[in-house]
Amino acid sequence: MSSSRRLSITERDDQAVDLPEKDLHHLASFEEITVSYAGDGQPRVSVSNHVGVIGLPSGNILEIRPKASCNLLHYLAYVGDINDELVRGTDAAVSMGDSFVDLVARLYLDELDTILKRGLNREYLVQESSEKHLRGQLDLQRQLQRQGVAPKKFECRYDELSTETVLNKILLDGLHRLRPLVTTSAIRSDVNRFYSRLQQYVSHERMSVRDIESVSLTRLDEYYADALELAKLIFKQIFVADLGGHDRRVQSLLIDMETIFERLVYRAVRNIVSKESYEVKDGSIGHLVQTESDRGLLQMYPDFWVVNKSNDIVFVGDAKWKTGTDPSRNDLYQIAAYQAKYGTPGMLVYPDLDSEMKDTYTYETPDGTTAGRGELQATELQTGDIDAYSTFKETVEATLRKQLPGELTSTTAAI
């Protein structure tokens, strides 16, 4: 890795890159990435709505940074992908100058330090060895196979308290996956140092998300919980590919920002809408076209909608991970179709745009009517410069509460 380079691009930007052909070929294998060539033959790369890092066959690292300023760890905590206790009180913001992987690594190392101070998990595991004196049980089959008719040692099978447990192997493999991806020399040094410390007690073995999910923590080892949450994030987002028959593995960690933002907005709306009178839903809301011959055409998927106790749809909304000062025509047409079908007010939500988007739209026909639609609010979540997770959560919910119709958030709302 000493001769490798780290290149940085921004999501959704078409940027020139100086990479060998084998790296470009690997990038082209990702559905989220487009590799093209300019008229002068210069390769260009663009990434749609994903941020993170990609390990390349040459040893180079491509880092993709978010287009909009965001607090990515806070986003992941809010939607439930990581335990929010991991980011409470931290200032782990992912902006244009930060590396998301470095922040995950820093949190992971903090948890490992806590675990090592409290003591690694130990379990009684079956061991097999050749001993001068009988220990535990004699393995008769192995004794005859290995020692023959003139034995000099006993082939023993016994239980021994060991740190070679699934829990500890997960921790070590998490470090192994992070090693080629962290960006700063200081964090890479810390990852290597913790890897060496942990390797004194447990051997490396490739683990999986299924291994993490199969673990049942007890009162004695519940202090592993936060580290396992981070390990699951590292394991879930990892892409591993073998190249050309070589043993070397290329690793990448990518986060789909569009999906994360949609989930964040949905959860925030669900948190603030009155549960006594309304319910927030997501998924398919129905079809734009319904005919006897072609039922099911143009199925509609707003990111959230609100129904009352009679199951009438009273509000619809869409979250857009985009930058710009005004909603695009396509965004407006899409939300207008949802509103027209159900005659409701609506909302478009965008990421932090430096307070440049605060618009209210009303639909009018030539005769001055609203064509069966309510008002449309376009708003942004100003979360990029917020350090504390509690403030982040309060800001997100307060911003959306202000834009929603008052009766939806009131605890005494009428049905």
Disulfide bonds with the S-S distance in Angstrom:
none
